[in-house]
Amino acid sequence: MTLPVSEGMPADMDDLDTALLAALRADARAPLADLAQRLGKSRATLRARIARMQASGDIQGFTVLTRDDVARAPVRGLMMLGYEGAGTRRLIHRLHGFPQVRAVHSTNGKWDLIVELAAQTLEELDKTLFAIRELPGITASETNLLLSTRTP
């Protein structure tokens, strides 16, 4: 099954490719053994997937992401999601497939998940919000833009 992917992501990626990319985005230096355990697949399978995505150009390389790099996305927001039904892990993997998703948090209270988003433009953020709202199981959402981040 092909996932609905955000703009700029290949349409032929399946759930495993999306989950693998999300894990590599979080930590590109994670050992294959850790990734295999987290994703429930063998190291050989993941190694082959990574090699295939490198050969096709879907993975262009591996790099270091610094605090300043993250701050360069001028449009940031928090999207609170209500979710119904089974498959929360699948939904979280799908969310991590969006390049604009920085983190997904589970929470208690009114909302089931809080998604940290970062985009270059309001239009890009809007397209991402629209695509996320169309994912199966999403029943409600609320998004707040982050205006500034104050540190001590």
Secondary structure as UniProt FT lines:
FT   TURN            7..8
FT   TURN            11..12
FT   HELIX           15..26
FT   TURN            28..29
FT   HELIX           32..39
FT   HELIX           43..56
FT   HELIX           67..71
FT   STRAND          75..83
FT   HELIX           88..96
FT   TURN            99..100
FT   STRAND          101..106
FT   STRAND          113..119
FT   HELIX           122..133
FT   TURN            136..137
FT   STRAND          138..146
//
